[in-house]
Amino acid sequence: MDIASSIAGSILEKLGSNAYQHIVSARGLGDELRKLKKTLEDIQTLLSAAEEKQDKEVNIRNWLEELKDVLHEVKNVLDEFEIQDQLRRQRADRGTTGSSVSQSTNKVRNLLLVPTSIGLRFKLSKKISKIWERLRDIEQSKNQFRLGRQERGSREQRRRDTQSGVDVHTVVPSDNWSLERLRKEIQAILNGRKFLLVLDDVWNEDSSKWEDLRNVITPGGTAGSKIIVTTRSKKVASIIGRQNGYELSLSQLSHDDCLSLFLSYAYIEREDEHHQNLVEIGKEIVNKCGGNPLAAKTLGSVLSTTTDEQVRLNIRDNEIWEAQTQGENDIMPALKLSYNQMPTYLKPCFAYCAVFPKAFKFNSADLIQLWSANGLIPSDHGNQDAQHTGMQLLEELLARCFFEDIEEYVFIRSFKMHDLVHDLARLVASDFLELGSKTVGGSSKKVRHLSIFDNGSFDQTIQEFPQLELDLRTILCPITLSEPIDESNIGRFILSCKYLWVLDLSSSSFEKLPSSIGHLKHLRYFSLSGLRIRKLPASICKLVKLQALGLGGCKKLEKLPKDVRNMINLRLLELTTKESNFPSNIKHSGLSAAASSSTFDEPV
């Protein structure tokens, strides 16, 4: 999921900033970090070439995995610097307020903390030295791969407007609905109407479920009503065909139709004499798509921003087509080529979507916050904030047809990912684990992003990944944790993940958060939305790296801790509270203006 060149770039950017130079100088660690920075710069010049070759050469892939492990250790140490510096500033601020007696007391306390500071500096110095030695060994081993320097530019994208023809008032949700309630709702909608119901991309092979569905739908509509089911499973087709249905095997698109689709997404006019060479190359690319509309649409979208003939020739002649086999995975080479054409900064954002299950309905605001919390949004876009830059990245993925079923609302969009595109995300994301579906990323020995959809297999699975708690960056836990978090196996495991950046517990039902939550000091994103908690422990204010805190729907929450002002990086607060006097230090913080009301029933 993580791209080595992207991680290295973010580290070098941080090490080169004036603010960070000040922090390391104050710690007396400038020389150690300069050595580390120089070695990393030497490695970075080769990463683009290495990432292109990793699919074909196992040794290069293993070299990149080892490098990513070290780079994550570097990020942990840099985080420690920033956290300790922010905590030091908070202590200094407290020392300059209050009475002269309290100020004198704080000065004495700060003097007593000096030995601790020296000990911490020694500890961090040893960590940096060990990391530099590993990084140097990795840099020296590069010669065996014959890698050359390579530069990559960014591409501008054009976004095509889309509209939904669905009447949202007739959409019936399925989660947590009983069959009887669902039957009544559907029959009320269909009663007395002639309808056409389309069930797209169906995989359920349980014939009894289909019988139940037919019994629900049949009494509702009038004569002449029809149901169309699309599937890539022959077994599903035969089951439905046996139940008074008609089975039709669709052929692939004709070459001419597939070419028309490809050219329309590539913004190429077939009749334009200036583009005849591009049309001819396009015909050869379409031949390799095998009549698959998703392949033609995705590759066409990738080429929509350039008329460079060489780019098209590179796609046409790419050796990835040699891996194409007959069957339902025929499309994967075309999708993989579309992924390979992405700019480096966009690849980890796409791959991160693998941590969600198939058919998941994404929310633009939430996804961008998760990208930001994981450091996937580049900061080299002038003075733009992460939210604005994240929206631009999302626009690029939309323009490349990696999302579908897009619905526009006032401030957000919702969308889904086609199953085959989701398969691509899981192919390129090597460091995720989904409990429940037992899906594990393929090439990495490390798991950094964890989804828990079933706690039944939790204990056994965790034992298969030693030191998992030291590697994890993301935990999405959309299952109900009813026990106190520090009394369940999952909860105790979560609290032991000291380098966690993202934690979503929004589906849980426990009513109290332990004070040990303050030990997760690297957290950037923390969602407790919908919980029945009455108050937050004061220790949550120690999470000085936190960018987004989700407390929406926490209707029993009485008030925020008084030291919430210490969370200086907090930029998004989704909040429902009984508190009548909203803290003034929040009103005047860096949060959006919408977050300064006392009570919120909708996300900010």
TORMISE-923551 format. One record per residue (C-alpha): residue in three letters; x, y negated, z. Coordinates in steps of 0.1 Angstrom, whole numbers. Layout:
<sites>
r ALA | x X | y Y | z Z
...
</sites>
This chain:
<sites>
r MET | x 0 | y 0 | z 0
r ASP | x 28 | y -24 | z 9
r ILE | x 50 | y -35 | z -20
r ALA | x 87 | y -37 | z -9
r SER | x 94 | y -68 | z -30
r SER | x 64 | y -86 | z -15
r ILE | x 75 | y -78 | z 20
r ALA | x 110 | y -89 | z 13
r GLY | x 99 | y -121 | z -2
r SER | x 77 | y -130 | z 28
r ILE | x 106 | y -123 | z 52
r LEU | x 131 | y -144 | z 32
r GLU | x 106 | y -172 | z 30
r LYS | x 102 | y -172 | z 68
r LEU | x 139 | y -170 | z 74
r GLY | x 145 | y -200 | z 51
r SER | x 119 | y -223 | z 68
r ASN | x 130 | y -252 | z 89
r ALA | x 107 | y -241 | z 118
r TYR | x 122 | y -207 | z 120
r GLN | x 157 | y -220 | z 117
r HIS | x 150 | y -240 | z 148
r ILE | x 136 | y -210 | z 167
r VAL | x 166 | y -188 | z 160
r SER | x 191 | y -216 | z 167
r ALA | x 175 | y -220 | z 201
r ARG | x 180 | y -183 | z 207
r GLY | x 216 | y -184 | z 196
r LEU | x 209 | y -157 | z 169
r GLY | x 217 | y -177 | z 138
r ASP | x 247 | y -157 | z 127
r GLU | x 230 | y -123 | z 130
r LEU | x 200 | y -134 | z 110
r ARG | x 222 | y -150 | z 83
r LYS | x 239 | y -117 | z 77
r LEU | x 205 | y -99 | z 75
r LYS | x 192 | y -126 | z 51
r LYS | x 222 | y -123 | z 28
r THR | x 219 | y -85 | z 26
r LEU | x 182 | y -87 | z 19
r GLU | x 187 | y -112 | z -8
r ASP | x 211 | y -88 | z -26
r ILE | x 185 | y -60 | z -24
r GLN | x 156 | y -82 | z -36
r THR | x 172 | y -88 | z -70
r LEU | x 167 | y -51 | z -78
r LEU | x 133 | y -44 | z -64
r SER | x 112 | y -52 | z -95
r ALA | x 132 | y -26 | z -115
r ALA | x 131 | y -1 | z -87
r GLU | x 93 | y -4 | z -83
r GLU | x 87 | y 2 | z -120
r LYS | x 108 | y 34 | z -119
r GLN | x 95 | y 49 | z -87
r ASP | x 67 | y 68 | z -104
r LYS | x 92 | y 88 | z -125
r GLU | x 122 | y 91 | z -101
r VAL | x 116 | y 106 | z -67
r ASN | x 149 | y 94 | z -53
r ILE | x 140 | y 57 | z -61
r ARG | x 106 | y 62 | z -44
r ASN | x 122 | y 76 | z -13
r TRP | x 148 | y 47 | z -13
r LEU | x 119 | y 22 | z -14
r GLU | x 100 | y 40 | z 14
r GLU | x 131 | y 39 | z 36
r LEU | x 136 | y 2 | z 28
r LYS | x 99 | y -5 | z 37
r ASP | x 104 | y 11 | z 71
r VAL | x 133 | y -12 | z 78
r LEU | x 115 | y -43 | z 64
r HIS | x 86 | y -36 | z 88
r GLU | x 110 | y -34 | z 117
r VAL | x 124 | y -68 | z 106
r LYS | x 88 | y -83 | z 106
r ASN | x 83 | y -69 | z 141
r VAL | x 115 | y -86 | z 154
r LEU | x 106 | y -119 | z 137
r ASP | x 72 | y -117 | z 152
r GLU | x 88 | y -113 | z 186
r PHE | x 108 | y -145 | z 181
r GLU | x 77 | y -165 | z 172
r ILE | x 56 | y -150 | z 201
r GLN | x 82 | y -157 | z 227
r ASP | x 88 | y -192 | z 213
r GLN | x 51 | y -200 | z 215
r LEU | x 48 | y -186 | z 251
r ARG | x 78 | y -207 | z 261
r ARG | x 62 | y -238 | z 247
r GLN | x 30 | y -231 | z 266
r ARG | x 50 | y -227 | z 299
r ALA | x 68 | y -260 | z 291
r ASP | x 34 | y -278 | z 284
r ARG | x 21 | y -266 | z 318
r GLY | x 53 | y -279 | z 334
r THR | x 46 | y -315 | z 321
r THR | x 11 | y -317 | z 334
r GLY | x -3 | y -320 | z 369
r SER | x 11 | y -335 | z 401
r SER | x 48 | y -342 | z 407
r VAL | x 48 | y -313 | z 432
r SER | x 34 | y -289 | z 406
r GLN | x 58 | y -302 | z 380
r SER | x 88 | y -295 | z 404
r THR | x 74 | y -260 | z 411
r ASN | x 72 | y -253 | z 374
r LYS | x 107 | y -265 | z 368
r VAL | x 120 | y -241 | z 395
r ARG | x 100 | y -213 | z 379
r ASN | x 115 | y -221 | z 345
r LEU | x 150 | y -219 | z 359
r LEU | x 142 | y -185 | z 374
r LEU | x 131 | y -174 | z 339
r VAL | x 165 | y -181 | z 324
r PRO | x 180 | y -147 | z 332
r THR | x 150 | y -131 | z 316
r SER | x 155 | y -152 | z 285
r ILE | x 192 | y -142 | z 283
r GLY | x 182 | y -106 | z 287
r LEU | x 156 | y -109 | z 259
r ARG | x 182 | y -126 | z 236
r PHE | x 206 | y -97 | z 242
r LYS | x 179 | y -72 | z 235
r LEU | x 168 | y -89 | z 203
r SER | x 204 | y -93 | z 192
r LYS | x 210 | y -55 | z 195
r LYS | x 178 | y -49 | z 175
r ILE | x 189 | y -72 | z 147
r SER | x 224 | y -56 | z 146
r LYS | x 209 | y -21 | z 143
r ILE | x 185 | y -32 | z 116
r TRP | x 212 | y -50 | z 96
r GLU | x 233 | y -18 | z 97
r ARG | x 204 | y 2 | z 83
r LEU | x 197 | y -25 | z 57
r ARG | x 234 | y -25 | z 47
r ASP | x 235 | y 13 | z 42
r ILE | x 203 | y 10 | z 20
r GLU | x 219 | y -18 | z 0
r GLN | x 251 | y 2 | z -6
r SER | x 232 | y 33 | z -17
r LYS | x 215 | y 14 | z -46
r ASN | x 244 | y 20 | z -70
r GLN | x 234 | y 55 | z -77
r PHE | x 201 | y 44 | z -93
r ARG | x 215 | y 21 | z -120
r LEU | x 190 | y -7 | z -113
r GLY | x 191 | y -40 | z -131
r ARG | x 179 | y -74 | z -121
r GLN | x 145 | y -83 | z -134
r GLU | x 122 | y -113 | z -131
r ARG | x 84 | y -113 | z -132
r GLY | x 62 | y -143 | z -138
r SER | x 27 | y -149 | z -126
r ARG | x -3 | y -149 | z -149
r GLU | x -33 | y -173 | z -149
r GLN | x -67 | y -157 | z -150
r ARG | x -100 | y -167 | z -166
r ARG | x -131 | y -157 | z -147
r ARG | x -162 | y -145 | z -166
r ASP | x -195 | y -155 | z -150
r THR | x -217 | y -126 | z -139
r GLN | x -253 | y -125 | z -127
r SER | x -274 | y -99 | z -109
r GLY | x -308 | y -90 | z -123
r VAL | x -319 | y -73 | z -91
r ASP | x -347 | y -87 | z -70
r VAL | x -332 | y -86 | z -36
r HIS | x -366 | y -84 | z -20
r THR | x -371 | y -49 | z -34
r VAL | x -338 | y -35 | z -23
r VAL | x -343 | y -8 | z 4
r PRO | x -313 | y -2 | z 27
r SER | x -305 | y 35 | z 35
r ASP | x -282 | y 34 | z 65
r ASN | x -298 | y 46 | z 98
r TRP | x -333 | y 48 | z 82
r SER | x -355 | y 79 | z 89
r LEU | x -368 | y 98 | z 59
r GLU | x -404 | y 89 | z 69
r ARG | x -397 | y 52 | z 71
r LEU | x -378 | y 53 | z 38
r ARG | x -408 | y 72 | z 22
r LYS | x -433 | y 45 | z 34
r GLU | x -411 | y 16 | z 22
r ILE | x -405 | y 31 | z -12
r GLN | x -441 | y 41 | z -18
r ALA | x -453 | y 6 | z -8
r ILE | x -429 | y -9 | z -34
r LEU | x -439 | y 16 | z -61
r ASN | x -476 | y 19 | z -54
r GLY | x -497 | y 14 | z -85
r ARG | x -468 | y 5 | z -107
r LYS | x -451 | y 22 | z -136
r PHE | x -414 | y 22 | z -127
r LEU | x -380 | y 31 | z -141
r LEU | x -356 | y 42 | z -113
r VAL | x -319 | y 46 | z -122
r LEU | x -297 | y 65 | z -98
r ASP | x -261 | y 59 | z -110
r ASP | x -230 | y 80 | z -105
r VAL | x -246 | y 107 | z -83
r TRP | x -226 | y 135 | z -67
r ASN | x -250 | y 151 | z -42
r GLU | x -253 | y 188 | z -51
r ASP | x -278 | y 198 | z -24
r SER | x -310 | y 208 | z -43
r SER | x -331 | y 205 | z -11
r LYS | x -322 | y 168 | z -9
r TRP | x -334 | y 163 | z -45
r GLU | x -367 | y 180 | z -37
r ASP | x -372 | y 157 | z -7
r LEU | x -364 | y 127 | z -28
r ARG | x -389 | y 138 | z -55
r ASN | x -416 | y 142 | z -28
r VAL | x -410 | y 107 | z -16
r ILE | x -411 | y 90 | z -50
r THR | x -436 | y 110 | z -70
r PRO | x -468 | y 99 | z -51
r GLY | x -460 | y 62 | z -55
r GLY | x -459 | y 54 | z -92
r THR | x -484 | y 56 | z -120
r ALA | x -482 | y 80 | z -150
r GLY | x -454 | y 73 | z -173
r SER | x -429 | y 64 | z -145
r LYS | x -394 | y 77 | z -152
r ILE | x -362 | y 85 | z -132
r ILE | x -328 | y 84 | z -148
r VAL | x -298 | y 100 | z -130
r THR | x -263 | y 96 | z -142
r THR | x -235 | y 119 | z -130
r ARG | x -201 | y 133 | z -139
r SER | x -210 | y 166 | z -122
r LYS | x -224 | y 193 | z -144
r LYS | x -238 | y 210 | z -113
r VAL | x -259 | y 179 | z -103
r ALA | x -272 | y 177 | z -139
r SER | x -283 | y 213 | z -139
r ILE | x -300 | y 210 | z -105
r ILE | x -320 | y 180 | z -117
r GLY | x -327 | y 196 | z -151
r ARG | x -343 | y 226 | z -134
r GLN | x -367 | y 203 | z -115
r ASN | x -389 | y 194 | z -146
r GLY | x -361 | y 172 | z -159
r TYR | x -343 | y 169 | z -192
r GLU | x -305 | y 172 | z -193
r LEU | x -287 | y 150 | z -218
r SER | x -249 | y 152 | z -222
r LEU | x -236 | y 119 | z -233
r SER | x -208 | y 117 | z -257
r GLN | x -179 | y 93 | z -255
r LEU | x -182 | y 59 | z -271
r SER | x -175 | y 58 | z -308
r HIS | x -141 | y 44 | z -317
r ASP | x -158 | y 13 | z -332
r ASP | x -179 | y 6 | z -302
r CYS | x -150 | y 12 | z -278
r LEU | x -129 | y -12 | z -299
r SER | x -157 | y -39 | z -298
r LEU | x -158 | y -36 | z -260
r PHE | x -120 | y -38 | z -257
r LEU | x -118 | y -68 | z -279
r SER | x -146 | y -87 | z -262
r TYR | x -129 | y -84 | z -228
r ALA | x -95 | y -92 | z -244
r TYR | x -111 | y -124 | z -259
r ILE | x -99 | y -114 | z -294
r GLU | x -121 | y -121 | z -324
r ARG | x -119 | y -92 | z -349
r GLU | x -123 | y -116 | z -379
r ASP | x -97 | y -141 | z -367
r GLU | x -68 | y -138 | z -393
r HIS | x -44 | y -152 | z -367
r HIS | x -51 | y -122 | z -345
r GLN | x -50 | y -93 | z -370
r ASN | x -18 | y -79 | z -356
r LEU | x -33 | y -79 | z -321
r VAL | x -65 | y -62 | z -335
r GLU | x -44 | y -34 | z -351
r ILE | x -24 | y -28 | z -319
r GLY | x -57 | y -28 | z -300
r LYS | x -71 | y -1 | z -323
r GLU | x -42 | y 21 | z -313
r ILE | x -47 | y 14 | z -276
r VAL | x -84 | y 22 | z -279
r ASN | x -75 | y 56 | z -295
r LYS | x -57 | y 64 | z -262
r CYS | x -88 | y 54 | z -241
r GLY | x -107 | y 84 | z -254
r GLY | x -139 | y 66 | z -258
r ASN | x -141 | y 57 | z -220
r PRO | x -158 | y 23 | z -216
r LEU | x -142 | y 17 | z -181
r ALA | x -107 | y 22 | z -196
r ALA | x -114 | y -1 | z -226
r LYS | x -130 | y -28 | z -203
r THR | x -102 | y -27 | z -178
r LEU | x -73 | y -28 | z -203
r GLY | x -91 | y -55 | z -223
r SER | x -94 | y -76 | z -192
r VAL | x -57 | y -72 | z -184
r LEU | x -48 | y -85 | z -219
r SER | x -73 | y -114 | z -218
r THR | x -48 | y -140 | z -206
r THR | x -20 | y -134 | z -232
r THR | x -17 | y -131 | z -270
r ASP | x 19 | y -118 | z -266
r GLU | x 22 | y -90 | z -291
r GLN | x 51 | y -74 | z -271
r VAL | x 29 | y -70 | z -240
r ARG | x 4 | y -50 | z -261
r LEU | x 31 | y -29 | z -277
r ASN | x 44 | y -21 | z -242
r ILE | x 10 | y -8 | z -232
r ARG | x 5 | y 12 | z -264
r ASP | x 39 | y 29 | z -262
r ASN | x 40 | y 34 | z -224
r GLU | x 50 | y 69 | z -215
r ILE | x 23 | y 71 | z -188
r TRP | x -1 | y 82 | z -216
r GLU | x 19 | y 114 | z -217
r ALA | x 4 | y 124 | z -184
r GLN | x -31 | y 122 | z -198
r THR | x -50 | y 155 | z -196
r GLN | x -84 | y 166 | z -208
r GLY | x -111 | y 163 | z -181
r GLU | x -125 | y 138 | z -158
r ASN | x -91 | y 123 | z -149
r ASP | x -85 | y 112 | z -185
r ILE | x -90 | y 76 | z -175
r MET | x -63 | y 74 | z -148
r PRO | x -34 | y 66 | z -171
r ALA | x -53 | y 36 | z -185
r LEU | x -62 | y 24 | z -150
r LYS | x -27 | y 29 | z -138
r LEU | x -14 | y 8 | z -168
r SER | x -39 | y -19 | z -157
r TYR | x -25 | y -18 | z -122
r ASN | x 11 | y -19 | z -135
r GLN | x 3 | y -51 | z -154
r MET | x -7 | y -69 | z -122
r PRO | x 16 | y -95 | z -108
r THR | x 35 | y -83 | z -78
r TYR | x 16 | y -105 | z -53
r LEU | x -17 | y -90 | z -64
r LYS | x -9 | y -53 | z -61
r PRO | x -9 | y -50 | z -23
r CYS | x -43 | y -69 | z -21
r PHE | x -58 | y -43 | z -45
r ALA | x -42 | y -13 | z -28
r TYR | x -54 | y -25 | z 7
r CYS | x -90 | y -17 | z -5
r ALA | x -81 | y 20 | z -3
r VAL | x -85 | y 19 | z 35
r PHE | x -123 | y 15 | z 29
r PRO | x -145 | y 45 | z 19
r LYS | x -160 | y 50 | z -16
r ALA | x -192 | y 30 | z -24
r PHE | x -182 | y 5 | z 4
r LYS | x -199 | y -29 | z 0
r PHE | x -172 | y -55 | z 3
r ASN | x -177 | y -90 | z 17
r SER | x -154 | y -117 | z 2
r ALA | x -149 | y -136 | z 35
r ASP | x -141 | y -105 | z 55
r LEU | x -117 | y -90 | z 28
r ILE | x -98 | y -123 | z 25
r GLN | x -94 | y -125 | z 63
r LEU | x -80 | y -89 | z 63
r TRP | x -56 | y -97 | z 35
r SER | x -45 | y -128 | z 54
r ALA | x -41 | y -109 | z 87
r ASN | x -18 | y -83 | z 70
r GLY | x 3 | y -110 | z 54
r LEU | x -7 | y -101 | z 19
r ILE | x -16 | y -137 | z 8
r PRO | x 14 | y -155 | z -6
r SER | x 21 | y -190 | z 9
r ASP | x 38 | y -205 | z -22
r HIS | x 7 | y -222 | z -35
r GLY | x 16 | y -258 | z -24
r ASN | x -6 | y -270 | z 5
r GLN | x -35 | y -246 | z -2
r ASP | x -48 | y -228 | z 29
r ALA | x -49 | y -190 | z 30
r GLN | x -87 | y -189 | z 25
r HIS | x -85 | y -208 | z -8
r THR | x -55 | y -188 | z -20
r GLY | x -73 | y -156 | z -10
r MET | x -103 | y -166 | z -31
r GLN | x -80 | y -171 | z -61
r LEU | x -66 | y -136 | z -57
r LEU | x -101 | y -122 | z -55
r GLU | x -110 | y -141 | z -87
r GLU | x -80 | y -124 | z -104
r LEU | x -92 | y -89 | z -94
r LEU | x -127 | y -98 | z -105
r ALA | x -114 | y -110 | z -138
r ARG | x -95 | y -77 | z -143
r CYS | x -127 | y -57 | z -137
r PHE | x -115 | y -40 | z -106
r PHE | x -147 | y -48 | z -88
r GLU | x -183 | y -44 | z -99
r ASP | x -219 | y -50 | z -87
r ILE | x -211 | y -86 | z -78
r GLU | x -237 | y -105 | z -59
r GLU | x -234 | y -142 | z -53
r TYR | x -247 | y -158 | z -20
r VAL | x -243 | y -194 | z -7
r PHE | x -208 | y -190 | z 7
r ILE | x -197 | y -155 | z 0
r ARG | x -198 | y -127 | z -26
r SER | x -205 | y -90 | z -21
r PHE | x -192 | y -64 | z -45
r LYS | x -182 | y -28 | z -49
r MET | x -154 | y -8 | z -64
r HIS | x -161 | y 19 | z -90
r ASP | x -153 | y 54 | z -77
r LEU | x -125 | y 59 | z -103
r VAL | x -110 | y 25 | z -95
r HIS | x -111 | y 35 | z -59
r ASP | x -93 | y 67 | z -68
r LEU | x -66 | y 44 | z -84
r ALA | x -63 | y 23 | z -52
r ARG | x -58 | y 55 | z -32
r LEU | x -32 | y 67 | z -57
r VAL | x -11 | y 36 | z -54
r ALA | x -17 | y 31 | z -16
r SER | x 7 | y 55 | z 0
r ASP | x 3 | y 46 | z 37
r PHE | x -33 | y 49 | z 47
r LEU | x -53 | y 76 | z 66
r GLU | x -90 | y 80 | z 67
r LEU | x -104 | y 102 | z 95
r GLY | x -138 | y 116 | z 86
r SER | x -130 | y 123 | z 49
r LYS | x -95 | y 136 | z 58
r THR | x -81 | y 115 | z 31
r VAL | x -44 | y 107 | z 34
r GLY | x -22 | y 85 | z 12
r GLY | x 0 | y 106 | z -10
r SER | x 37 | y 96 | z -10
r SER | x 45 | y 80 | z 23
r LYS | x 54 | y 98 | z 55
r LYS | x 42 | y 67 | z 75
r VAL | x 6 | y 57 | z 81
r ARG | x 2 | y 20 | z 86
r HIS | x -36 | y 16 | z 79
r LEU | x -61 | y 38 | z 97
r SER | x -99 | y 41 | z 92
r ILE | x -117 | y 62 | z 118
r PHE | x -151 | y 74 | z 105
r ASP | x -152 | y 106 | z 126
r ASN | x -138 | y 109 | z 160
r GLY | x -142 | y 147 | z 159
r SER | x -109 | y 153 | z 142
r PHE | x -91 | y 124 | z 160
r ASP | x -70 | y 144 | z 185
r GLN | x -58 | y 170 | z 161
r THR | x -50 | y 145 | z 133
r ILE | x -31 | y 121 | z 156
r GLN | x -7 | y 149 | z 166
r GLU | x 2 | y 154 | z 130
r PHE | x 17 | y 119 | z 128
r PRO | x 45 | y 114 | z 154
r GLN | x 50 | y 78 | z 165
r LEU | x 18 | y 67 | z 147
r GLU | x 12 | y 41 | z 174
r LEU | x 44 | y 24 | z 165
r ASP | x 37 | y 23 | z 127
r LEU | x 1 | y 12 | z 126
r ARG | x -9 | y -23 | z 113
r THR | x -46 | y -17 | z 108
r ILE | x -73 | y 2 | z 127
r LEU | x -109 | y 0 | z 113
r CYS | x -131 | y 19 | z 137
r PRO | x -167 | y 17 | z 123
r ILE | x -180 | y 43 | z 147
r THR | x -197 | y 38 | z 181
r LEU | x -173 | y 39 | z 211
r SER | x -197 | y 40 | z 240
r GLU | x -171 | y 47 | z 267
r PRO | x -149 | y 19 | z 281
r ILE | x -121 | y 15 | z 257
r ASP | x -94 | y 24 | z 282
r GLU | x -112 | y 56 | z 292
r SER | x -116 | y 73 | z 258
r ASN | x -89 | y 91 | z 238
r ILE | x -94 | y 68 | z 208
r GLY | x -94 | y 37 | z 230
r ARG | x -62 | y 46 | z 249
r PHE | x -45 | y 53 | z 216
r ILE | x -56 | y 19 | z 202
r LEU | x -42 | y 2 | z 233
r SER | x -9 | y 19 | z 227
r CYS | x -4 | y 5 | z 192
r LYS | x 19 | y -23 | z 202
r TYR | x 25 | y -36 | z 166
r LEU | x -12 | y -37 | z 155
r TRP | x -22 | y -66 | z 133
r VAL | x -59 | y -58 | z 125
r LEU | x -84 | y -42 | z 149
r ASP | x -121 | y -39 | z 141
r LEU | x -143 | y -24 | z 169
r SER | x -175 | y -41 | z 157
r SER | x -197 | y -10 | z 158
r SER | x -189 | y -1 | z 194
r SER | x -213 | y -3 | z 224
r PHE | x -189 | y -6 | z 254
r GLU | x -196 | y -37 | z 276
r LYS | x -162 | y -45 | z 290
r LEU | x -128 | y -52 | z 274
r PRO | x -98 | y -43 | z 296
r SER | x -71 | y -69 | z 305
r SER | x -46 | y -46 | z 287
r ILE | x -59 | y -59 | z 254
r GLY | x -34 | y -88 | z 259
r HIS | x -6 | y -64 | z 253
r LEU | x -15 | y -62 | z 216
r LYS | x 3 | y -95 | z 211
r HIS | x 9 | y -90 | z 173
r LEU | x -29 | y -90 | z 165
r ARG | x -40 | y -113 | z 138
r TYR | x -76 | y -101 | z 133
r PHE | x -99 | y -89 | z 161
r SER | x -135 | y -81 | z 156
r LEU | x -159 | y -74 | z 185
r SER | x -190 | y -85 | z 166
r GLY | x -223 | y -71 | z 180
r LEU | x -209 | y -59 | z 213
r ARG | x -228 | y -63 | z 246
r ILE | x -199 | y -78 | z 264
r ARG | x -206 | y -106 | z 289
r LYS | x -171 | y -121 | z 292
r LEU | x -136 | y -117 | z 277
r PRO | x -106 | y -110 | z 299
r ALA | x -83 | y -140 | z 304
r SER | x -55 | y -119 | z 289
r ILE | x -70 | y -123 | z 254
r CYS | x -56 | y -158 | z 254
r LYS | x -21 | y -143 | z 252
r LEU | x -28 | y -132 | z 216
r VAL | x -11 | y -163 | z 202
r LYS | x -8 | y -148 | z 167
r LEU | x -45 | y -142 | z 164
r GLN | x -60 | y -159 | z 133
r ALA | x -96 | y -145 | z 133
r LEU | x -118 | y -136 | z 162
r GLY | x -152 | y -120 | z 155
r LEU | x -177 | y -124 | z 183
r GLY | x -208 | y -128 | z 162
r GLY | x -239 | y -111 | z 176
r CYS | x -224 | y -109 | z 211
r LYS | x -257 | y -123 | z 225
r LYS | x -247 | y -115 | z 261
r LEU | x -214 | y -134 | z 260
r GLU | x -216 | y -161 | z 287
r LYS | x -185 | y -182 | z 279
r LEU | x -150 | y -182 | z 264
r PRO | x -119 | y -180 | z 287
r LYS | x -107 | y -215 | z 296
r ASP | x -72 | y -209 | z 281
r VAL | x -86 | y -202 | z 247
r ARG | x -67 | y -234 | z 235
r ASN | x -35 | y -213 | z 238
r MET | x -45 | y -193 | z 207
r ILE | x -29 | y -219 | z 185
r ASN | x -31 | y -198 | z 153
r LEU | x -68 | y -192 | z 155
r ARG | x -85 | y -204 | z 123
r LEU | x -118 | y -185 | z 122
r LEU | x -141 | y -180 | z 152
r GLU | x -174 | y -161 | z 145
r LEU | x -193 | y -166 | z 177
r THR | x -226 | y -161 | z 195
r THR | x -227 | y -172 | z 231
r LYS | x -249 | y -184 | z 259
r GLU | x -225 | y -212 | z 267
r SER | x -242 | y -245 | z 266
r ASN | x -211 | y -268 | z 267
r PHE | x -187 | y -256 | z 240
r PRO | x -150 | y -262 | z 251
r SER | x -137 | y -295 | z 238
r ASN | x -103 | y -279 | z 232
r ILE | x -120 | y -257 | z 206
r LYS | x -139 | y -286 | z 190
r HIS | x -107 | y -304 | z 183
r SER | x -86 | y -274 | z 173
r GLY | x -76 | y -262 | z 139
r LEU | x -109 | y -242 | z 135
r SER | x -134 | y -251 | z 108
r ALA | x -160 | y -277 | z 118
r ALA | x -187 | y -251 | z 117
r ALA | x -171 | y -233 | z 146
r SER | x -178 | y -262 | z 170
r SER | x -214 | y -254 | z 178
r SER | x -224 | y -238 | z 210
r THR | x -243 | y -208 | z 195
r PHE | x -239 | y -190 | z 162
r ASP | x -262 | y -163 | z 148
r GLU | x -245 | y -162 | z 115
r PRO | x -208 | y -157 | z 105
r VAL | x -187 | y -189 | z 102
</sites>
